[in-house]
Amino acid sequence: MRIAVVGATGNAGTAVLRELARQDGVESILGIARRLPNQELEPYNHADWRSIDVQFEDSRAELIEALTGYDAVIHLSWLIQPNKERELLRRVNVDGTRHVLEAAAAAGVKHIVVASSVGAYSGVNDDQLRDESWSTVGIASSHYSVDKAAQERVMDEFQVKHPEVTVARLRPALKFQGSAGSEIQRYFLGEWVPVQFLRAGRPPIIPFPKEARAQAVHTDDVAQAYVLAALKGADGAFNICADDILTPQIIGGVLTGNTKYGRVLPIPSKALRPLVKAAHRSGLLPADEGWLDMAVHAPLMDNTRAKQELGWQPTKTGAEALAELIEGMAAGQGKRSAPMRPREQRSVAPFTLPPKGHRLPDDIDALALRQYMADHLAGAAAGYNRMQRLAQAYLNTPFYGDVATVAEEVRIEQKFLQKLMNSQGFPRPGLLAPGLWVGERVARVKSYFPKEVKDVPSVLVLETELMLSAVTGKLHGWKTLINNADALGVPASVFEQLIDDTLRQYERLQKAHEYARERAFKKAF
């Protein structure tokens, strides 16, 4: 069986790839994502890959071509952040689902599995278990819930139009796994919450909304449900959750590290809501108050149908999945994909560093080499920050994935260069170095805020040209270092790879530049 996974690099997608790789009946896997992962590493090495941004109408032709010849599609693509970009979220999540469904039907795919959510259900104020017949109009104060409900309507319309295609819509509870720790922290808690301190100890008491109760499921169990639905050609809706209910007391026990005597400070959600709203508006908290409303009002689900018709069983409780997530957040765990990147780049694989005790040869001018590398390191730091801003400026274009990929690769290269300098005994560049680099190479060009970049097309062209220039400078830096590879104790192949990566980065930016310059100077009517 040939199966394509759309949105194959996130929390669920990564687990689905692992599960598909274990299935003897799956002969081919296609991964589709805006930003491609490191395809040499598990579990991404089991799939062929295509970079397609599903939000645009133009993506349908690419999707049809990519999905032709596949037996089933598992559609997982969903954008949670940025909250403020409602048009973008709607386009990716709702329109994107429509584009994938229509493209799959046009490509001759006979079975589609779609990731819906408990968030699609109408809100409640009780603890009764609901089956799949419960209303799916969502919770109006949650943008996530509203879009999930809209996605359900897209599937309803599609099934009327294409009765020949079976559609399984899986509605999972909260999906937790350790390797999603950094991703979930970024989406919901942000950098201001010091979750890494949980490794040293747990707080004695946790403040928590007293009305909240929820269900969770380990992401590997969700992945098994998606794959079973694809292999069995299942049709209709399925609730996917562990059997236990996460009450404030149970959640408090997991968070405090004392599951028997975990203490919770109950706070009425009405009192907590304005605090969450204020923290979100101030930029301290990525999650908005709509997520709190879902925690209080989303229904509890009955998972009987999934057990009976899919033969599915959760292997871990919701509390166990939550505990694993907390450990993953504390450790900054992640995977080598853009959504699931670790909190810190703890390694620079596949870039090889010198062995311990390495010393520069006597015929090398260490001071000159140190200064040269320090200048390039400062340039990498400034370039990464600017590249991030450029990626945000391309957010609503088909080239966001390309520019964001370049930004992430520049970040990894910056970490490698820093570690390489440390291995030579070179100190970190002084605080003045980045300022000097910016003053010399960047400040000559007017600095624009991201909003201005998006609103003035000619500025987008100029900023892209600046980054093309920066990438060209980086290319020559790697070419210089490859001449000193032996002295640095690094295989020349490392710098050869970096040179190849930089050439691909240049090609990506060139395509983005072509898109921007074609639109920059046309009058709007």
N, C-alpha and C positions, 0 to 999 in steps of 0.2 A: 504494500500500500504506500502511496506517495502522499505526504502530508505537508502542507505549507502552514507556517506560523507567522501571523502578522502581529508585530509588536513583540518580537522574540528576545528582547534584551533586558526587560524589566524583571520585577520580582516574580511574577507568574511565568513569563516567557522563558526565563532562565531555567526554572524548574520543569517546565514542559519539555524543553530540549533534553534535559537529563532523563525524563521519563520515556520520551520517544526513543532515545538511544538504547534503552533497555528492552525495547519491544522487537522480537524477532520478525514480526509481521510487517514492520515498517522498513521499506527498502530505500526510501529517499526522503530527506527533510530539507525544506527550503525555509530559511529565516529571512524575514522582511522587517526592516527598521529604518528610521530616519538616519540614525547614526550607528554605524556598524561597530561591532565589538572586536576585541582581539581574537581573530579567528583561529589562532594556533592553540588556544587554551580551552580546557573543559569549561562548560559543555558546548561551547560555540563551535568547536572543531568538528562536530557531527553534522553540521548543516552546510548547504550551499547558501550564499547570501546575495540579497539585492537591497540596495538603498532606495526606498520609495517613501515619499511623504504623502500619506493617504488623505490629507485634508483638502487637497486641491482637485477640482473637477478634471484637470489635465492628467491626474495620476491614474485615472481609470484605464487609459490605454496601456500604460506601463504595467498595471496590475493584471490586466487581461493577458498580456504577453507572458508575464511571470507565472501566472497560475494555470496556464494551459497545460494539460497533461497530469494535473494533480487530482487525487481522489477526494481529498477533504481539506478544508481550511479551518484553522483555529484562529479566531480573531480576538486578540488581546489588547490591541493598541488603545491606550487611553492616557490623556494628559491631565495631571492633577494640578500642577502649578504652571504659570503664575495665576493666582486667584483673580487678579485685577484684569487680566486679559480675557474677558468673558467671550468676546467674539472669537478669539483664537481657540479657546477651550471648546466652544460649541462647534467650530469648524472641524477640529481634529476629532472630537469624540462622537458627535452626532453625524455630521456630514461624512466624516471618515468612515464610520460604520456603513453608511449607505453606499459609499463608493466601493468598499470592499465587497459587500453583498452583491451589488450589481455586476462588478467585474468578475466575481467568482461564477455567477450564473452565466455570464457571457463566455467565460472560458470553459464551460462545460462541467464545472465542479458540481457534484450531486449532493454533497453534504457539507454543512457549515456549522461550526461550534462557536458561539459568541459569548464573550465574557460580559454578563450583566452583573448585578450586585444586589445584596440586601438593600442597598440604598435606593433601588427602584421602587420599593414597596411604600405604600401610604403609611403615614405615621400612626402610632398607637400610644395608649397610656396604660398598658397592662402587660402582664408577663405570659399571656396565652401564646402557645406555639401555633404559627400560621403555616399552612401548606402553600403550594404554588398557585392556588386559585385566589389568593389575597390580591386586592387591588394594587396596581402599579402606577400610581399617579405621583409618587414621590413626596418629598417634604419640601414645601415651597421656599423655606428660608435657607436651604442648602443647595448651592450651585451644582455640587456633585450629584445630589439626588435628583434635581431637576433634569440634568442631562442624562442620567441613567433612565429616567422615565421616558424622556424623549427618544432615547435609543430603543427602548421597548416598542414605541410606536413605529419606528423605522422598520423593525423586524416584522411587526404586524402587517404593515403595508407590503413589505417584500414577499411575505408568504402568500398573500392574496394574489400578487402579481406572478409569482413563480411557485406554484404548487408542486412542481416536479422536483424542487430542491428541499431537502429536509434541513431544518434549522433547530439545533439544540441551544437553548439559552440557559447558561449556568449562572446561578445567583449565589456567589460565595459570601460568607461572612468575612470578617477581618482576616487578612492573609499575612501570616507571620512566619519568618525563618531567620536564622542568625545572620546569614549573608545579606539580608535586606536591611540590616541595622542602620547603616549609614544613609541609605536611600530614604528610609522612613524618617530618620531624624531630620534630614534636609527638608522633606516635604511638610512635616508637621511641627517639629520643635524648633528647628533652626540652630544656628551656631551659639546662641546665647545660653542655651540650656547645657550645663556641663555634665553630660551623661557619662563622660569618661571617668568621672570620679566614682561611679558605681563599682568600678573594679577594686577600689580601695575599701569600700564599705557601703552599706545600705542605710538610708535614713530610717529613723525609728518610727516615723509616722508619715502618711501621705495624705495631702488634701485631695479630695475627689468629689465630683458631683454626686450627691446622695441618690438621685433618681436614676443614674446611669446603670445599665446592665447590657451586656452584649454577648455575642458569640464570636468565636475565632476558629481558625482552622490552620493547620500547618500548610505552608505553600506546596510542599511535596504531595500532600494529600489532595489539594486542589488540582495540581498537575495531573495526578492519576485520574481524577474525575474528568478533566478535559480530554485526556487521551482515550479513556474508556468510551466517552461519548462519541469521539471521532471514529474509533474502531468499530463500534457497534451500530453506527449510523443512527444514533438516538434522535428523537424528535420531541420538542416541547421544552418546558421549563423544569429545572432541577435546583432545589436548595442544597447548598454544600456547606456544611458546618460540622464541627465536632459536637459531641453529645452533651458536654457540660455547659453551664451558663456562667459567664464571668460577672459575678456580682462585685460591688465595691470592696467587700471584705476579701474576696479571693484575689482581686487585682492588687489590693493593698498587701496581701501576703506575699505575692510574687515580687512586687517592687521593693518591699522591705527585706526580702530574703527570709521571711519567717512565715511559711504557708499555714502554720497552725495558729500563730498569735499575731499575724500581721495587723497593724493598726491603721485605721483610716480616719481622717478628719472630714466628716461629711459636710459639704457645702451645698446649699440649695442652688440648683442650676440657674434660677432667676437672678441670684446674687452674683454668680460666677460669669454669666453671659456678658455683661458690660465690661468686665475685666478682660475677657478673651477678646472682645471686640476692640477695646482700646489697645491691647498689646499687638493685635494684628495691624491696626491702622498705623501704629507707630513704627512698624517694621520689626518689632522684637519677636513676633510669632508668625510663622508662615501660614498656619492654619487659621481660618476665620471662625466666627461664631456658628456658622452653619454646621461645622463638624460636631460641635457640642450638641446642637439640636438633634442631629442624627443619633448621637450616643444616647440621648434621652428618649427619643421617640421612634427609632427604627424597631420594627417588630422582631420578636424571636421566631426562628424558623424551625419547621418540622422537616427533617432530612430523610423521611421514610422512603419517598419515591426514588431517590438516588440509590439507596441501599437495595431496593427491590428490583429496579429496572436496569440499573447500571452495574449492579453487583459491587458497589463501592462501599468501602468502610474506612472511617478515619483511623489512622494508626497512632495518632497522638491526640491528647486532649487539648482544648483551647488554652488551658493554664500552662501546659507544657510548651506549647508553641509560643505563648507570651514570654515565658521564662527564657526560651532560646533567643527570642528577639532582644530582650533586655541585655543579655550577655553580648549579643552581636553589636548592639548600640554602644555598650561600654567599651568594647574592643575596637570599634570603628570598622567592623567587617564589611566586605563588599566583594564584588566580582569585577572582571575586566570588561565592563560595558559602561557606556556613558551614564545610564540611570543608576547603576548599582556600584559606581566607583567607591572605593574605600574612603573613609574620612581622611586618612593620610596615606600618601604614596609610600608604603613601607619598603617597597623594593623597586628597582628600576629594570626588572626583567622585561624584555630579554637582553638588556644591555649589560655586558660583563664588566665588572670593576676590577682593578688591580688586586693581586693577592696581598694579604697583610704583610707589612714589613717592606713593601716596595719603596725604593729610593730612586730619585731621578739620577741619571748618569752625570758624572762630573762635567762633561762637555756641554751640558744644557744650562742656559742662563735661566735659573729658576725664577728670579725676580721678574724678568721680562715675560716669561710664560705665565706666571701667576697674574700679572697685570692684564695680559691679553685675555685670559680665561675669565677674570673678574669683570672685565668690560662686557664680554659676551653674556655672562650670567646676569649682569644688570640689565642688559638689553632683553634677555629672555623674560625677566620679571616684568619689565615695562611692556614688552610685547604681548605677554599673556593677558595682562589687565586690559590692554586696548583691544586685543582680539576677542575677549569676552564681551566687551561692549559692542563690538562689531557684530558678533553672533546675535546679540539681542536685537540689533537693528534689522537683521535679516529674519527675525522671528516669524513674520507673516509672509514669507516668500518661500519658494521651493528650494532655496539654497541655505536655509538655516542649518540643516544637517551637515552640509559640507563645511560651513564656516565654524560651526560648533565642534566638529571633529578636529579641525586644525587647532582650535583653541585648546582642546584637551591634550592633543599631542605635544603642543608647545609646553604645556604644564609639566608633562612627564619628562620631556627633555630638560626642562629647567631643573627638576629634581635630580636627574642623572648628572648634569654638569656640576651641581652643588656637591653631590657625593663624590664625584671624580676629583674635585678640588680638595675636599676633605681628605681623601685617600692619599693625596700628595703632601699633606701637611700644610696646605694653603689655608689661611684664615678666611672667614667670610668677608666679602667686600664691605668696606666701610659704608656708613649711611650716605656718604656723599656720592658714591659711585652711581646708583640709579639716577640720582638727580643730574649728574654730569651727562650720563647717556641720554636722558630725556632732553636735556638742554641742547645737546649737540645734534641729535637726530630727529627728535620729535617736535620740540617746541617751535621749530621753524614753521610748522604747519599748525594753524589755529586749532585749538582743542574744542571739541564739540561734545555736548552732553548727549546721551543716547536718544533722548526724545527728539532733539534737533536732527540727529542723524536720520531717524525714521521719517521726520516730517519734511526734510529738504532732500530730495533725491540726488541733487548734485553733490551734497555732502557725503552721501553713501558712496558715490563713485570715488571721491577724494580719499575717504578713509580706507577704502579697499585698496586703492593704489598705494597708500602709505604702508599697509600691511604686506602688499606684494614686495615692496622695497625692503621691508624688514626681513621677510623670508629669504630674499635674495642674499642679504647680508649674512643671515644664519647659515645659508648653504656654503658660503665661502669660509665661514668659521669652521665648519666640519671638515672642509677640504684642507684647511691649514692644520687642524689637529690630526688628520690622518697621516700627515707627514711626520708627526711626532708620536705616533701610536706606540712604537716600541719603547720610547723613552718614558711614556706614561704607563706602560705595563698593561695596555689594553689591546686586544686583537684588532687588527685593521678592519676586520669584518663588521665590528660595532659601528665604526664611523661610516663604512660603506652603507650599512643599513640606514643610518641617520641621514645620509645624503639622499638615498632613494626615497625615504619618507618625506624629506623636504621638497624634493621634486614633485611628489604627489600633492603635497600641500599647496605648492605653487599652482598646479593644475586646477585644484579645487577653487582657489581664490580667483583664478583667471575666469572660470565659468561664472562665478558670482559677479565678478566685475563686468563681464559681458552682459549679464542680466540687468545690472544696475545702470550701465551707461546707455543701454538701448531705451531706457525709460526716463532718463534723467532730465532731458531738455524738451520733452514733448509737452505742449500746452494741454491743460485739462479743460474740457468743454462741458 
